Amino acid sequence: MTTTDDPAESARPATGEDAAVLQDDGTKRQFISWLTLAFMTTASVASLRPAPTMAIYGLAAVFLYLLPAVVFLLPTALVGAELASGWSGGIYRWVSEALGKPLGFLAVWCQFAMTIAYYPSLLAYVASTFAYVIDPSLAENGLYVAIVIVTVYWAGVWISSRGTRAIAGLSSFGLIIGTLVPGVLLVALGMVFLAQGNPSAQPMSADHWLPPWTGLASLVLIVNNFLSYAGMEMNGVHVSSLREPRREYPKSMFLATGLVLLIFILPALAIAWVMPSSQLSLTAGLMQAFEAFFRHFSIGWMTRVVGVMLVCAALGGMLTWLSGPAKGLVLLSRQEGYLPPAFQKFNKAGSPTAIMVAQGVVTTLIGILYAFSDSVSSSYWMFSVITVQIYLIAYLLMFVAVVRLRRTQPRVERGFRVPAVTWVASVGFVASVAALVIGFVPPDQFDGEPLWRYLLIVGGGLLLLGLVIPGLLLKYRKPEWVHPDHREPSGTP
């Protein structure tokens, strides 16, 4: 097997004869370059949605993105690569092999359950963004946001239940049109704005690169970055497609981390250049910045164009996620009997409609809460925190699993081995626990919110969705819940 250190050679697409090697069985094994994997990983993680949350900190956003990247992003990417290259089947298989099937179910349940809190926060962002297309004053109107959440979610369920093939295309289109183009435009406008001699709305001097310390509450918004980085481990399944995984995978992850940080940090700074932190909305901050820049350059009509682009990207991402985690949970439940038979049903298009409808009922109830909320931003933040905390349970189990499997199954062939695995996994584990705990502290920006309501919603959401429901399902599971047909439905051709 030949390899090359020439970057130009490595950058060539992973297609054609030069990307294939003839295997013993006569078939050709396809390879991808480490650069290709880096770009794939960047595309699956990077987003503009968290930019307003970090823009509140101004220049300190750089530090607040770098810190979780080092202590969470890289550990999850490295650990995910070792697990994926040694055991197929995803996080359920990894945790089950190391800690037993009940905890394996808890891990995969949390990947599904986090979407219950994720969709309302995502759709609140969609509602506030779309408000700038029709009427910006609606961005903080709870009733309007609630109507959008409920309407768009059920429209998404209907589209997914049809088994349409357009979903994947919409997601790819959304990445370019709704993330890369607006992101580059935002940063370019910001640089021109400063080059014209306009002062930054937030201080950008070196003594502001650390957030002002007022206790734990001053760092709470960093928790949202853990959700921003979630999913970095998913591309670990492609580690076996690299020619030299041990050498190329770390290079790929370090490059992807750098690209992700640029996509996260630069737009956040651009927002801080034009919007004071006291005026920023966590849901509509991105559109606030675009509107301010477009107004400054006398091209206000562009605000609506960008708003439509951002909405398309968010909706494409929602449709991609909508049936994926639900289908995985249902297929696993058919094999192991984790869910009652009523929730194991697929329609003719191969969509897990029963559990998606159940999920939609909860999403609708959460959406209705926005109608009675005094602040859309604070509600958005609380449900974002719940999403992060539920997801972190799965990551905690994953970090424990990789260390235990290294000890209990050392002979299993792995395409990639994490160097100093105990240390790397421990850093990720401690960082995840810290983020989970800090999430219970209300941020400085929400001093007017009653503490008891914040703790009730965040703590109650975490306990109910992340621990109580899966615990009850495991306790009352019955042998007859195992479905006789374990195959994945093919759906409508």
SETI-772343 format. One record per residue (C-alpha): residue in three letters; chain; x, y negated, z. Coordinates in Angstrom, 3 decimals, padded with zeros to 6 digits. Each point is the difference from the previous one (the first is absolute). Layout:
# residues N
   res   chain         xx         yy         zz
   ALA       A          X          Y          Z
...
//
This chain:
# residues 493
   res   chain         xx         yy         zz
   MET       A    000.000    000.000    000.000
   THR       A    001.474   -003.320   -001.044
   THR       A   -000.494   -003.283    001.790
   THR       A    001.014   -003.567   -000.608
   ASP       A    000.749   -003.024    002.144
   ASP       A   -000.759   -002.439   -002.808
   PRO       A   -002.982   -002.181    001.107
   ALA       A   -001.098   -000.493   -003.580
   GLU       A   -000.065    003.736   -000.504
   SER       A   -001.908    000.554    003.250
   ALA       A   -002.567   -002.617   -000.944
   ARG       A   -001.171    001.851   -003.089
   PRO       A   -003.570    001.311    000.176
   ALA       A   -000.420    003.532    001.344
   THR       A   -001.314    001.358   -003.273
   GLY       A    001.530    001.755   -002.982
   GLU       A    002.779    002.569   -000.294
   ASP       A    002.541   -001.917    002.095
   ALA       A   -002.390    000.136    002.996
   ALA       A   -000.558    003.736   -000.118
   VAL       A    002.018    003.057    001.008
   LEU       A   -000.718    003.550   -001.130
   GLN       A   -000.861    002.175    003.013
   ASP       A    000.536    003.746    000.447
   ASP       A   -003.580    000.776   -001.012
   GLY       A    000.457   -001.787   -003.325
   THR       A   -002.063   -003.068    000.928
   LYS       A    001.369   -003.529    000.060
   ARG       A    000.279   -001.817    003.300
   GLN       A   -000.730   -003.706   -000.316
   PHE       A    002.071   -002.508    001.953
   ILE       A   -000.542   -003.631    000.893
   SER       A    002.716   -002.542    000.711
   TRP       A    000.456   -001.463    003.455
   LEU       A   -000.932   -003.398   -001.458
   THR       A   -003.299    001.387   -001.289
   LEU       A   -000.812    001.388    003.453
   ALA       A    000.884   -003.345    001.584
   PHE       A   -002.440   -001.819   -002.303
   MET       A   -002.725    002.624    000.617
   THR       A    000.409   -000.437    003.752
   THR       A   -000.061   -003.791   -000.278
   ALA       A   -003.215    000.134   -002.022
   SER       A   -001.704    002.223    002.579
   VAL       A    000.859   -002.210    003.003
   ALA       A    000.321   -003.641   -001.081
   SER       A   -003.004   -002.318    000.216
   LEU       A   -000.832   -003.684    000.348
   ARG       A   -002.804    000.547    002.521
   PRO       A    002.115   -000.269    003.206
   ALA       A    001.755   -003.207   -001.135
   PRO       A   -002.346   -002.456    001.822
   THR       A    000.409    001.907    003.271
   MET       A    003.766   -000.480   -000.043
   ALA       A   -000.118   -003.487   -001.532
   ILE       A   -001.306   -001.200    003.374
   TYR       A    003.556    000.497    001.312
   GLY       A    001.677   -002.021   -002.758
   LEU       A    003.694    000.833   -000.422
   ALA       A   -000.236    002.512    002.855
   ALA       A   -001.980    002.226   -002.402
   VAL       A    003.376    001.139   -001.377
   PHE       A    001.028    001.429    003.383
   LEU       A   -003.452    001.439    000.657
   TYR       A    000.100    001.899   -003.301
   LEU       A    003.602    001.168    000.395
   LEU       A   -000.438    001.412    003.498
   PRO       A   -002.763    002.545   -000.758
   ALA       A    001.726    000.809   -003.321
   VAL       A    003.080    001.190    001.891
   VAL       A   -001.731    001.749    002.909
   PHE       A   -003.064    001.391   -001.828
   LEU       A    000.149   -000.242   -003.800
   LEU       A    003.346    001.766   -000.472
   PRO       A   -000.599    002.716    002.639
   THR       A   -003.372    000.938   -001.514
   ALA       A    001.474    000.124   -003.511
   LEU       A    002.933    002.196    001.041
   VAL       A   -002.041    002.308    002.227
   GLY       A   -002.719    000.340   -002.614
   ALA       A    002.587    001.041   -002.600
   GLU       A    001.386    002.836    002.153
   LEU       A   -003.444    001.312    000.880
   ALA       A   -001.369   -000.248   -003.535
   SER       A    003.054    001.704   -001.496
   GLY       A   -000.258    002.909    002.445
   TRP       A   -003.746    000.584    000.382
   SER       A   -002.776   -000.641   -002.504
   GLY       A   -003.474   -000.911    001.196
   GLY       A    000.558   -003.450    001.470
   ILE       A   -000.186   -001.147    003.598
   TYR       A   -002.407    002.770    001.074
   ARG       A    002.531    002.678   -000.965
   TRP       A    002.917   -001.908    001.538
   VAL       A   -001.640   -000.548    003.382
   SER       A   -001.671    003.435    000.066
   GLU       A    003.307    001.789   -000.610
   ALA       A    001.649   -001.951    002.807
   LEU       A   -002.733   -000.635    002.576
   GLY       A   -002.942    002.247   -000.881
   LYS       A   -003.153   -000.321   -002.107
   PRO       A   -002.083   -002.102    002.458
   LEU       A    002.584   -002.804   -000.091
   GLY       A    000.334    000.501   -003.748
   PHE       A   -003.723   -000.668   -000.290
   LEU       A    000.348   -003.082    002.223
   ALA       A    002.679   -001.371   -002.341
   VAL       A   -002.038    000.488   -003.166
   TRP       A   -003.155   -001.255    001.731
   CYS       A    001.789   -003.239    000.934
   GLN       A    001.009   -000.497   -003.639
   PHE       A   -003.687    000.215   -000.862
   ALA       A   -001.417   -001.854    003.028
   MET       A    002.238   -003.025   -000.436
   THR       A   -001.845   -000.725   -003.256
   ILE       A   -003.233   -000.485    001.977
   ALA       A    001.521   -003.132    001.569
   TYR       A    002.114   -000.818   -003.058
   TYR       A   -002.845   -000.475   -002.488
   PRO       A   -001.810   -002.727    002.002
   SER       A    003.248   -001.969    000.396
   LEU       A    000.909    000.465   -003.675
   LEU       A   -003.472   -001.025   -001.160
   ALA       A   -000.010   -003.000    002.344
   TYR       A    003.133   -001.105   -001.852
   VAL       A   -001.803    000.635   -003.316
   ALA       A   -002.985   -002.048    001.165
   SER       A    002.124   -002.950    001.120
   THR       A    002.041    000.107   -003.198
   PHE       A   -003.075    000.154   -002.224
   ALA       A   -001.480   -002.928    001.935
   TYR       A    002.582   -002.224   -001.715
   VAL       A   -001.491    001.059   -003.334
   ILE       A   -003.546   -001.027    000.944
   ASP       A    000.080   -002.191    003.138
   PRO       A    003.065   -000.300    002.317
   SER       A   -002.192   -000.935    002.984
   LEU       A   -001.262    003.595    000.080
   ALA       A    003.471    001.364    000.879
   GLU       A   -000.684   -000.195    003.753
   ASN       A   -003.754    000.679   -000.229
   GLY       A   -000.669    003.224    001.895
   LEU       A   -003.315    000.790   -001.692
   TYR       A    001.487   -000.388   -003.475
   VAL       A    002.967    002.210    000.921
   ALA       A   -002.315    002.659    001.446
   ILE       A   -002.107    000.085   -003.180
   VAL       A    003.121    000.384   -002.166
   ILE       A    001.424    002.783    002.188
   VAL       A   -003.181    002.062   -000.082
   THR       A   -000.793   -000.606   -003.676
   VAL       A    003.483    000.594   -001.384
   TYR       A    000.661    003.066    002.152
   TRP       A   -003.143    001.791   -001.160
   ALA       A    000.687   -001.012   -003.591
   GLY       A    003.430    001.606    000.410
   VAL       A   -001.556    003.191    001.357
   TRP       A   -002.320    000.141   -003.011
   ILE       A    002.893   -000.482   -002.427
   SER       A    002.135    002.634    001.750
   SER       A   -002.882    002.471    000.087
   ARG       A   -000.193   -000.192   -003.791
   GLY       A    003.482    001.486   -000.271
   THR       A    001.081   -002.727   -002.402
   ARG       A    003.481    000.182   -001.439
   ALA       A    000.217   -003.767   -000.181
   ILE       A    000.950   -000.258    003.687
   ALA       A    003.673    000.865   -000.536
   GLY       A    000.255   -002.455   -002.881
   LEU       A   -001.663   -002.733    002.032
   SER       A    002.527    000.527    002.804
   SER       A    003.007   -000.290   -002.343
   PHE       A   -001.544   -003.059   -001.661
   GLY       A   -000.624   -001.551    003.415
   LEU       A    003.639    000.405    001.056
   ILE       A    001.246   -002.118   -002.893
   ILE       A   -002.861   -002.478   -000.370
   GLY       A   -000.888   -000.357    003.675
   THR       A    003.375    000.313    001.744
   LEU       A    003.048   -000.627   -002.180
   VAL       A   -001.345   -002.853   -002.134
   PRO       A   -001.634   -001.994    002.859
   GLY       A    003.010    000.685    002.248
   VAL       A    002.511   -001.360   -002.519
   LEU       A   -002.305   -002.936   -000.773
   LEU       A   -000.399   -000.876    003.688
   VAL       A    003.745    000.034    000.659
   ALA       A    000.750   -001.961   -003.196
   LEU       A   -002.560   -002.669    000.916
   GLY       A    001.494   -000.224    003.468
   MET       A    003.538   -000.472   -001.292
   VAL       A   -001.089   -002.700   -002.452
   PHE       A   -001.990   -001.643    002.815
   LEU       A    003.122   -000.221    002.198
   ALA       A    002.250   -000.985   -002.920
   GLN       A   -002.215   -003.045   -000.563
   GLY       A    001.028   -001.223    003.435
   ASN       A   -003.194    000.914    001.823
   PRO       A    000.544    000.940    003.662
   SER       A   -000.843    003.517    001.168
   ALA       A   -003.227    000.208    002.005
   GLN       A    001.842    002.162    002.542
   PRO       A    003.611   -000.532    001.158
   MET       A    002.606    002.004   -001.943
   SER       A    003.140   -000.870    001.956
   ALA       A    002.304    002.739    001.326
   ASP       A   -001.162   -000.485    003.581
   HIS       A   -003.493    001.173   -000.998
   TRP       A    000.930    003.428   -001.334
   LEU       A   -001.041    001.637    003.299
   PRO       A   -003.641   -000.318    001.155
   PRO       A   -000.523   -002.215    003.059
   TRP       A   -000.186    002.221    003.077
   THR       A   -003.163   -000.426    002.063
   GLY       A   -000.231    003.597    001.191
   LEU       A   -001.188    003.107   -001.818
   ALA       A   -002.830   -001.933   -001.636
   SER       A    002.541   -001.896   -002.110
   LEU       A    001.067    003.225   -001.724
   VAL       A   -003.356    001.691   -000.407
   LEU       A   -000.463   -000.830   -003.673
   ILE       A    003.056    002.154   -000.750
   VAL       A   -002.240    003.041    000.578
   ASN       A   -001.675   -000.652   -003.327
   ASN       A    003.326    000.657   -001.717
   PHE       A   -000.108    003.639    001.068
   LEU       A   -003.171    000.407   -002.064
   SER       A    001.638   -001.912   -002.849
   TYR       A    002.815    002.570   -000.070
   ALA       A   -002.244    003.043    000.479
   GLY       A    000.237    002.495   -002.852
   MET       A    003.747   -000.300   -000.555
   GLU       A    000.373    003.701    000.803
   MET       A   -002.507    001.125   -002.644
   ASN       A    002.535   -000.133   -002.849
   GLY       A    002.215    002.445    001.886
   VAL       A   -001.718    002.727   -002.028
   HIS       A    002.054   -001.173   -003.005
   VAL       A    003.366    000.578    001.686
   SER       A    000.361    003.368   -001.758
   SER       A   -000.245   -001.806   -003.333
   LEU       A    003.296   -001.791    000.604
   ARG       A    003.199    001.536   -001.376
   GLU       A    001.952   -000.547    003.232
   PRO       A   -002.562   -000.656    002.775
   ARG       A    002.505   -000.322    002.847
   ARG       A    001.845   -002.805   -001.788
   GLU       A   -002.742   -001.584   -002.090
   TYR       A   -002.984   -000.024    002.377
   PRO       A    001.603   -002.322    002.599
   LYS       A    001.033   -002.365   -002.837
   SER       A   -003.552    000.067   -001.321
   MET       A   -001.527   -000.749    003.417
   PHE       A    002.397   -002.830    000.783
   LEU       A   -000.751   -001.625   -003.365
   ALA       A   -003.752    000.505    000.456
   THR       A    000.237   -001.526    003.477
   GLY       A    001.768   -003.059   -001.426
   LEU       A   -002.585   -000.431   -002.758
   VAL       A   -002.913    000.451    002.416
   LEU       A    001.492   -002.602    002.337
   LEU       A    000.346   -002.491   -002.853
   ILE       A   -003.625    000.517   -001.053
   PHE       A   -001.155   -000.433    003.605
   ILE       A    002.290   -002.822    001.144
   LEU       A    000.111   -002.435   -002.938
   PRO       A   -003.805   -000.436   -000.350
   ALA       A   -000.304   -000.431    003.784
   LEU       A    002.598   -002.765   -000.107
   ALA       A   -001.704   -001.616   -002.996
   ILE       A   -003.251   -000.153    001.959
   ALA       A    001.859   -001.534    002.959
   TRP       A    001.465   -002.681   -002.281
   VAL       A   -003.433   -001.373   -000.852
   MET       A   -002.302    001.005    002.884
   PRO       A    000.412   -000.941    003.709
   SER       A   -000.403    003.030    002.269
   SER       A   -002.862   -001.653    001.881
   GLN       A   -002.098   -000.081   -003.182
   LEU       A    000.726    003.512   -001.271
   SER       A   -002.741    002.606   -000.247
   LEU       A    001.177    003.607    000.323
   THR       A   -002.449    001.099   -002.687
   ALA       A    000.017   -002.999   -002.347
   GLY       A    003.541   -001.331    000.598
   LEU       A    001.248    001.198   -003.362
   MET       A   -002.738   -001.866   -001.836
   GLN       A    000.487   -003.039    002.222
   ALA       A    003.605   -000.179   -001.177
   PHE       A   -000.875    000.485   -003.666
   GLU       A   -002.691   -002.651    000.242
   ALA       A    002.424   -002.458    001.611
   PHE       A    002.680    000.617   -002.641
   PHE       A   -002.446   -000.182   -002.926
   ARG       A   -001.515   -003.188    001.384
   HIS       A    003.485   -001.512    000.354
   PHE       A    000.860    000.853   -003.606
   SER       A   -003.470   -001.072   -001.255
   ILE       A   -000.985    003.422   -001.304
   GLY       A   -002.758    000.759    002.489
   TRP       A   -001.866    002.205   -002.478
   MET       A    002.731    002.625    000.457
   THR       A   -001.247    000.695    003.541
   ARG       A   -002.975    001.956   -001.309
   VAL       A    002.157    001.934   -002.483
   VAL       A    002.439    001.118    002.709
   GLY       A   -002.895    000.829    002.323
   VAL       A   -001.440    002.424   -002.554
   MET       A    003.449    001.567   -000.518
   LEU       A    000.497    000.584    003.738
   VAL       A   -003.498    001.451    000.398
   CYS       A    000.622    002.428   -002.870
   ALA       A    003.202    001.211    001.651
   ALA       A   -001.673    000.529    003.368
   LEU       A   -002.978    001.819   -001.487
   GLY       A    002.277    002.219   -002.081
   GLY       A    001.897    000.967    003.139
   MET       A   -003.234    000.687    001.873
   LEU       A   -001.332    002.293   -002.725
   THR       A    003.282    001.921   -000.072
   TRP       A   -000.129    000.556    003.758
   LEU       A   -003.721    000.564    000.313
   SER       A   -000.280    003.701   -000.804
   GLY       A    003.637    001.096    000.466
   PRO       A    000.282    000.352    003.813
   ALA       A   -003.618    001.191    000.224
   LYS       A    000.554    002.737   -002.594
   GLY       A    003.172    001.171    001.749
   LEU       A   -001.798    000.258    003.324
   VAL       A   -002.954    001.870   -001.507
   LEU       A    002.213    002.516   -001.847
   LEU       A    001.942    000.683    003.188
   SER       A   -003.237    000.363    001.958
   ARG       A   -001.281    002.571   -002.482
   GLN       A    003.083    002.101    000.659
   GLU       A    000.196   -000.439    003.773
   GLY       A   -003.575   -000.940    000.969
   TYR       A    000.781   -003.361    001.578
   LEU       A   -003.178   -001.751   -001.206
   PRO       A   -003.634    001.161    000.130
   PRO       A   -001.187    001.445   -003.354
   ALA       A   -002.213   -003.060   -000.613
   PHE       A    003.133   -002.126   -000.413
   GLN       A    001.832    002.467   -002.245
   LYS       A   -002.140   -000.543   -003.085
   PHE       A    001.236   -001.170   -003.395
   ASN       A   -002.227   -001.305   -002.772
   LYS       A    000.152    001.142   -003.633
   ALA       A    002.767   -002.523   -000.726
   GLY       A    002.194    001.493    002.730
   SER       A   -000.460   -002.944    002.367
   PRO       A   -000.390    000.573    003.793
   THR       A   -003.193   -002.043    000.119
   ALA       A   -001.311    001.284    003.346
   ILE       A    002.928   -001.191    002.078
   MET       A    000.313   -003.201   -002.064
   VAL       A   -003.629   -000.831    000.821
   ALA       A    000.652    000.664    003.703
   GLN       A    003.051   -002.223   -000.218
   GLY       A   -002.105   -002.611   -001.761
   VAL       A   -002.533   -000.105    002.839
   VAL       A    002.784   -000.921    002.440
   THR       A    001.481   -002.488   -002.463
   THR       A   -003.435   -001.604   -000.374
   LEU       A   -000.363   -000.374    003.767
   ILE       A    003.436   -001.601    000.222
   GLY       A   -000.857   -002.267   -002.914
   ILE       A   -003.158   -001.151    001.756
   LEU       A    002.138   -001.050    002.986
   TYR       A    001.589   -002.639   -002.234
   ALA       A   -003.410   -001.643   -000.362
   PHE       A   -000.038   -000.660    003.757
   SER       A    003.676   -000.976    000.280
   ASP       A    001.006   -003.547    000.830
   SER       A    003.299    000.463   -001.866
   VAL       A    000.542    002.136   -003.082
   SER       A    003.776   -000.236    000.507
   SER       A   -000.146    001.430    003.528
   SER       A   -002.295    002.858   -001.066
   TYR       A    002.303    000.734   -002.933
   TRP       A    002.960    000.140    002.342
   MET       A   -001.678    002.325    002.515
   PHE       A   -000.963    002.563   -002.628
   SER       A    003.468   -000.248   -001.540
   VAL       A    001.483    000.855    003.408
   ILE       A   -002.311    003.000    000.394
   THR       A    001.072    001.210   -003.451
   VAL       A    003.689   -000.253    000.947
   GLN       A   -000.439    001.719    003.360
   ILE       A   -001.900    002.971   -001.416
   TYR       A    002.566    000.423   -002.762
   LEU       A    002.858   -000.216    002.530
   ILE       A   -001.289    003.143    001.753
   ALA       A    000.746    001.942   -003.188
   TYR       A    003.470   -001.536   -000.216
   LEU       A    000.779    000.837    003.632
   LEU       A   -000.823    003.639   -000.717
   MET       A    002.100   -000.082   -003.182
   PHE       A    003.093   -001.297    001.824
   VAL       A   -000.310    002.734    002.632
   ALA       A   -000.586    002.638   -002.682
   VAL       A    003.188   -000.687   -001.949
   VAL       A    002.200    000.412    003.097
   ARG       A   -001.762    003.177    001.124
   LEU       A    000.121    001.581   -003.465
   ARG       A    003.728   -000.721   -000.246
   ARG       A    000.413    002.073    003.166
   THR       A   -002.578    002.742   -000.522
   GLN       A    000.345    000.509   -003.779
   PRO       A    003.587   -001.033   -000.821
   ARG       A    000.301    002.485   -002.881
   VAL       A   -002.876   -001.391   -002.028
   GLU       A    001.490   -001.495   -003.165
   ARG       A   -000.446   -003.774   -000.103
   GLY       A    000.774   -002.116   -003.033
   PHE       A    001.027   -002.825    002.326
   ARG       A    001.132   -000.037    003.632
   VAL       A   -000.222   -003.122    002.138
   PRO       A    003.423   -000.832    001.443
   ALA       A   -000.122   -000.286    003.818
   VAL       A   -003.633    001.099   -000.189
   THR       A   -000.652   -000.153    003.762
   TRP       A    001.245   -003.572    000.196
   VAL       A   -001.878   -001.133   -003.137
   ALA       A   -003.251    001.674    001.098
   SER       A    000.371   -001.438    003.523
   VAL       A    000.347   -003.535   -001.365
   GLY       A   -003.157    000.455   -002.082
   PHE       A   -001.865    001.571    002.917
   VAL       A    000.892   -002.749    002.497
   ALA       A   -000.825   -002.719   -002.548
   SER       A   -003.390    001.606   -000.666
   VAL       A   -000.822    000.230    003.705
   ALA       A    001.018   -003.641    000.490
   ALA       A   -002.220   -001.107   -002.902
   LEU       A   -002.905    002.028    001.347
   VAL       A    000.297   -001.567    003.465
   ILE       A    000.563   -003.566   -001.250
   GLY       A   -003.160    000.311   -002.079
   PHE       A   -002.036   -000.252    003.217
   VAL       A    001.322   -003.521    000.608
   PRO       A   -002.054   -002.745   -001.740
   PRO       A    002.185   -002.318   -002.123
   ASP       A    000.550   -003.632    000.980
   GLN       A   -002.174   -001.111   -002.902
   PHE       A   -003.137    001.473    001.646
   ASP       A    000.093   -001.615    003.432
   GLY       A   -003.676   -000.919   -000.306
   GLU       A   -001.139    003.635   -000.349
   PRO       A   -001.201    001.822    003.157
   LEU       A    002.687    002.493    001.070
   TRP       A   -002.535    002.647    001.030
   ARG       A   -001.563    000.040   -003.460
   TYR       A    003.379    000.340   -001.689
   LEU       A    001.039    002.898    002.257
   LEU       A   -003.405    001.679   -000.324
   ILE       A    000.044   -000.052   -003.800
   VAL       A    003.683    000.885   -000.464
   GLY       A    000.255    002.535    002.825
   GLY       A   -003.430    001.472   -000.658
   GLY       A    000.676    000.302   -003.721
   LEU       A    003.316    001.771    000.584
   LEU       A   -001.390    002.432    002.570
   LEU       A   -003.212    000.792   -001.865
   LEU       A    001.349    000.344   -003.539
   GLY       A    003.515    001.179    000.781
   LEU       A   -000.455    002.367    002.944
   VAL       A   -003.565    000.671    001.190
   ILE       A   -001.594    001.065   -003.309
   PRO       A    002.836    002.358   -001.072
   GLY       A    000.101    001.388    003.547
   LEU       A   -003.709    000.807   -000.117
   LEU       A    000.308    001.585   -003.443
   LEU       A    002.793    002.255    001.242
   LYS       A   -001.844    000.889    003.203
   TYR       A   -003.283    000.961   -001.652
   ARG       A    001.425    001.504   -003.196
   LYS       A   -001.718    003.243   -000.993
   PRO       A    001.339    002.908   -002.109
   GLU       A   -002.944   -000.277   -002.392
   TRP       A    001.136   -003.516   -000.944
   VAL       A    002.683    001.581   -002.214
   HIS       A   -001.235   -000.266   -003.585
   PRO       A    000.183    003.139   -002.175
   ASP       A    001.296   -002.032   -002.964
   HIS       A    003.305   -001.761    000.757
   ARG       A    000.642   -001.183   -003.538
   GLU       A    000.073   -003.670   -000.933
   PRO       A   -003.034   -000.842   -002.147
   SER       A    000.983   -000.817   -003.545
   GLY       A   -002.684   -002.646   -000.456
   THR       A   -001.554   -001.168   -003.198
   PRO       A    002.418    000.363   -002.933
//
